[in-house]
Amino acid sequence: MKYLLILDSFKGSISSYKAAQAVKEGLGCGEIIPFSDGGEGFAECMQYICGGERVYFPTFDSYGREISSYYLRIGDTAVIETALADGLVTVGSDRPNIIYARSFGTGETIKKALCDGCKKLIIGFGGSAVNDGGAGALQALGARIIGEKGLAALAGEWCVGIDLKDITPLLKEAEIIFACDVDNPYCGERGASMVFSPQKGADEQTAVRMEKSHRRFADILLRATGKDISATPGAGAAGGLAGGLMAVCEPVIKSGFEVLSDLCSLKEKIKNADIIITGEGKTDKQTLMGKLPKQVTALAKSMGKRVVCVSGTITQEGKELGADLYVPLSHGEITAQMTIADPVPYLINAGKTIKNTYEV
């Protein structure tokens, strides 16, 4: 039996490659392709497939704390992952209220890569700790948000305009690809605030407040640039960071899945496998919005392959994914907290379950 393992990272717990290694140990065989849909682990997966050098530099996390981050340089191309400077994993569990979080670190990463001479940017969105609509990143790139200084993630509440004349001109000279892990718009019921901010600590009242801020900030960007980002698919990625950047550059929008699958000849590898194993930390209704397991499953099914989903938690809605077998790590007396804290033994057992299902 030929197994192909294409797992996403298990957010805040284990990387794509290490998760797949553990499942492979339980199986006793299989080929691993470390993968990301643009979120956490995107740069690491790109380096695994394409090589390149990590360029480290000092910057700030989403709450203004000094950190060391990096971008991946491959020739004159910079691979930038928003989950590095502004990721949930980076800020960890010790994070203040989300209304103070801003995407300044990602903006500094972009500026650093451009100033280092990179002519092409591939920016992966996802796994972020922010919901500031890109306001922080725009400031790092040279924008001046006009108005009485307010809370970072609520720029739309307090600003009266935005001055973009000092945005680094290198941004418009570069070829830019946005690798978005979701197709959610900037605003609305499926927008950044209403769908993703609760995952980052926002209560219902704060999510509604952020939605109103995003709507107003989108209007301010429209007046400044002539671009309406409010309903653009993918603009809601990384707390609206993708949308804020879309307003000031001309990116080609792709999924991280598409970017990586082209580089590693994924279709050919699926064609030569018998069973495809995918998964993530939690498979739920958001998975169905275009995250990695959804894309892997759709591609594999189009080629007549069997698919197994291994995830920390799998909800009833998540089972609409269309896999042939679902293997949740947490079940019965095994809690989600246990599998997050030490996922390896549970992933090994998942591999054994798959082997017993298809080979006994």
KAKABEL-V30640 format. One record per pair of residues at least 6 apart in sequence whose C-alpha atoms are under 7 Angstrom apart, sorted by the first residue. I is the first residue (numbers start at 1). J is the second residue. D is the distance in Angstrom with one decimal. If there is no record, write none. Layout:
i: {I;I}
j: {J;J}
d: {D;D}
This chain:
i: {1;2;2;2;2;3;3;3;3;3;3;4;4;4;4;4;4;4;5;5;5;5;5;5;5;5;6;6;6;6;6;6;7;7;7;7;7;7;7;7;8;8;8;8;8;8;9;9;9;9;9;9;10;10;10;11;12;13;13;15;16;16;16;17;19;20;22;22;22;23;23;23;23;24;24;25;25;26;26;26;26;26;27;27;27;34;35;36;36;36;36;36;37;37;37;37;37;37;38;38;38;38;38;38;38;38;39;39;39;39;39;39;39;40;40;40;42;42;43;43;43;43;49;52;52;52;53;53;53;54;54;54;54;55;55;55;55;56;56;56;56;57;57;57;58;58;58;59;59;59;59;59;60;60;60;60;61;61;61;61;61;62;62;62;62;62;62;62;62;63;63;63;69;69;71;71;71;71;72;72;72;73;76;76;76;76;77;77;77;77;78;78;78;78;78;79;79;79;80;80;80;81;81;81;82;82;82;82;82;83;83;83;84;85;85;86;86;86;86;86;86;87;87;87;88;88;88;98;98;98;98;99;99;99;99;100;100;100;101;101;101;101;102;102;102;102;102;103;103;103;103;103;103;104;104;104;104;105;106;107;107;107;107;108;108;111;114;119;119;120;120;120;121;121;121;122;122;122;122;123;123;123;124;124;124;124;125;125;125;125;125;126;126;126;127;128;129;130;130;131;131;131;131;131;131;132;132;132;132;132;132;133;133;133;133;133;133;134;134;134;134;134;134;135;135;141;141;142;142;142;143;143;143;143;143;144;144;144;145;145;145;145;146;146;146;146;147;147;147;148;148;150;154;154;155;155;156;156;156;156;157;161;162;171;172;176;176;177;177;177;177;178;178;178;178;179;179;179;179;180;180;180;180;180;181;181;181;181;181;182;182;182;182;182;183;183;183;183;184;184;184;184;184;184;184;184;185;185;185;185;185;185;185;185;185;186;186;186;186;186;186;186;186;186;187;187;187;187;187;191;192;192;192;192;193;193;193;193;194;194;194;196;197;198;215;218;218;218;221;222;225;227;229;229;229;235;235;236;236;257;270;271;274;274;275;275;275;276;276;276;277;277;277;278;278;278;278;279;279;279;279;280;280;280;281;281;281;282;282;282;282;283;283;283;283;283;284;284;284;284;285;285;287;287;287;288;288;294;297;297;306;307;307;307;308;308;308;308;309;309;309;309;310;310;310;311;311;311;312;312;312;312;312;313;313;313;313;314;327;329;329;329;330;330;339}
j: {274;30;273;274;275;30;31;273;274;275;276;30;31;32;273;275;276;277;20;30;31;32;33;276;277;278;32;33;34;35;277;278;16;20;34;35;277;278;279;280;16;35;36;279;280;292;15;16;40;41;280;281;16;280;281;281;89;340;341;41;34;35;41;34;347;32;344;347;348;347;348;350;351;30;351;348;351;348;349;350;351;352;351;352;355;45;45;42;45;256;257;292;181;255;256;257;291;292;124;125;126;179;180;181;255;256;81;83;124;125;126;127;181;83;126;127;81;124;72;79;80;81;264;72;73;74;72;73;74;70;71;72;73;70;71;72;73;68;69;70;71;68;69;70;67;68;69;66;67;68;69;105;66;67;85;105;67;85;86;91;105;86;101;102;103;104;105;129;130;100;101;102;84;85;78;79;80;109;78;79;80;79;117;118;119;120;118;119;120;121;113;118;120;121;122;121;122;123;122;123;124;123;124;125;106;124;125;126;128;126;127;128;90;105;106;103;105;106;128;129;130;127;128;129;127;128;129;130;200;201;202;151;152;153;154;151;152;153;130;132;152;153;130;132;136;152;153;130;132;134;135;136;137;136;137;139;140;137;137;137;138;140;141;140;141;141;170;174;175;174;175;176;175;176;177;176;177;178;179;177;178;179;178;179;180;256;179;180;181;237;238;181;237;238;238;238;200;238;239;153;193;197;238;239;240;152;153;154;239;240;241;214;239;240;241;243;244;240;241;242;243;244;245;155;244;167;168;166;167;168;162;163;164;166;167;162;163;164;159;161;162;163;159;160;161;162;158;159;160;158;159;158;210;213;213;217;213;214;216;217;213;220;224;249;249;251;252;251;252;253;254;251;252;253;254;253;254;255;256;234;237;254;255;256;237;255;256;290;291;234;237;289;290;291;233;234;289;290;190;191;192;233;234;235;236;237;191;192;230;231;232;233;234;235;236;192;229;230;231;232;235;236;240;243;211;214;215;230;231;236;236;237;239;240;207;210;211;239;207;208;211;239;207;207;230;228;229;230;247;228;247;247;235;243;247;242;243;242;243;292;300;303;305;306;305;306;307;306;307;308;307;308;309;293;308;309;310;293;309;310;311;310;311;312;311;312;313;311;312;313;314;311;313;314;315;318;314;315;317;318;317;318;293;294;318;294;321;321;307;323;324;323;324;325;323;324;325;326;323;325;326;327;326;327;328;327;328;329;328;329;330;336;339;328;329;330;336;328;350;339;346;347;336;339;346}
d: {6.3;6.3;5.1;5.1;6.4;4.6;6.3;5.9;6.1;5.0;6.0;5.7;5.0;6.1;6.1;6.4;5.0;6.1;6.1;6.8;6.0;4.8;6.2;6.1;4.8;6.2;6.5;5.4;6.3;6.1;6.0;5.0;5.6;6.2;6.8;6.2;7.0;4.5;5.0;6.3;4.8;5.6;5.4;6.0;5.1;6.5;4.4;3.9;6.6;6.7;5.9;7.0;7.0;5.0;3.9;5.7;5.3;5.3;6.8;6.6;5.4;6.2;7.0;4.8;6.8;6.4;5.8;5.5;5.0;5.1;4.8;6.3;4.5;5.9;6.2;5.9;7.0;4.4;6.0;6.9;4.1;4.6;4.6;5.4;5.6;5.5;5.7;5.1;6.8;6.4;6.5;6.8;5.0;6.3;4.1;4.6;6.4;5.3;4.1;5.1;5.9;5.2;5.6;5.2;6.8;4.2;7.0;6.2;5.9;5.2;3.7;5.1;6.4;5.3;6.4;5.3;6.2;6.4;6.3;6.1;6.6;6.0;6.7;6.3;5.5;4.5;5.6;5.2;6.6;6.1;5.8;4.5;6.2;5.1;5.4;6.1;6.8;6.6;5.6;4.2;6.9;5.6;5.8;6.1;5.8;4.5;6.3;5.8;5.5;6.0;6.6;5.9;4.5;5.4;6.7;5.2;6.4;5.2;5.4;6.6;5.9;5.1;4.9;5.0;5.9;7.0;6.8;6.7;6.6;6.6;5.2;6.8;6.4;5.9;6.4;5.8;5.1;7.0;5.6;4.9;6.7;6.3;7.0;4.6;5.6;6.5;5.5;6.2;4.6;5.8;6.3;6.1;6.2;4.9;6.2;6.0;4.8;5.9;6.1;4.7;6.1;5.8;4.8;6.4;5.8;6.2;5.5;6.6;6.3;6.2;5.1;5.0;6.4;5.2;5.9;6.1;6.2;6.5;5.4;5.8;6.8;5.6;4.1;5.1;6.1;5.4;4.6;6.8;6.8;6.2;6.4;6.3;6.3;4.9;6.6;5.8;5.2;6.0;5.3;7.0;6.1;5.9;5.7;5.6;5.0;5.6;6.0;6.3;6.9;6.2;7.0;4.5;5.0;4.2;4.4;6.9;5.5;6.9;5.9;3.8;6.4;5.0;5.7;5.5;6.8;6.2;6.3;4.9;6.4;5.4;4.6;5.7;6.3;4.8;6.1;6.0;4.7;6.0;6.9;6.2;5.1;5.8;6.3;4.6;6.1;6.5;6.1;5.1;6.3;6.0;5.5;6.1;6.2;4.9;6.8;5.3;6.0;6.7;5.5;5.8;6.7;6.3;7.0;3.8;6.3;6.4;3.7;6.3;6.2;6.7;7.0;6.2;5.8;4.0;4.9;6.8;5.7;5.8;3.7;6.8;6.8;4.4;6.4;6.8;6.6;5.4;6.0;5.1;4.3;6.3;6.9;5.7;4.8;6.1;5.5;5.7;5.0;6.6;6.4;6.2;4.5;6.3;5.4;5.7;5.1;5.4;6.3;4.5;5.4;6.3;6.6;6.1;6.2;5.5;6.6;6.7;4.2;6.0;5.0;4.3;5.2;5.8;6.8;6.6;5.8;4.9;6.3;5.3;4.8;6.0;6.9;6.1;6.1;4.9;6.0;6.4;5.0;4.6;4.4;6.0;6.2;6.4;4.9;6.0;7.0;5.8;6.2;6.8;5.7;5.8;6.2;6.1;5.5;6.2;4.7;4.1;6.8;6.9;5.8;5.5;7.0;5.4;5.0;6.6;5.1;6.7;4.9;6.9;6.4;4.9;5.2;4.8;5.6;5.0;4.6;5.7;6.6;4.9;5.9;6.7;4.8;4.0;5.5;6.2;6.5;6.5;6.1;5.3;6.4;5.5;4.5;6.6;5.0;5.7;5.4;5.8;5.2;6.8;5.6;6.8;6.7;6.9;6.2;6.8;7.0;6.9;6.3;5.9;6.7;5.2;6.6;6.0;6.7;5.9;6.8;5.0;3.9;6.4;6.2;6.5;6.6;6.9;6.4;6.9;6.2;5.0;5.8;6.2;4.8;6.2;5.8;4.7;6.0;5.6;6.2;5.1;6.2;5.5;5.0;4.7;5.0;7.0;4.9;6.9;5.3;4.8;6.6;5.7;5.5;4.8;5.9;6.3;6.2;4.8;6.4;5.1;6.2;5.3;5.6;3.8;5.4;5.5;6.9;6.2;6.9;5.8;6.5;6.2;6.4;6.6;6.1;5.0;5.4;6.7;5.7;5.9;4.8;5.9;6.3;6.3;4.9;6.1;6.2;4.8;5.8;6.6;5.1;6.2;5.5;4.7;5.8;6.7;6.7;5.3;6.4;5.9;6.9;5.8;6.4;6.5;5.8;6.9;5.2;6.4;6.7}
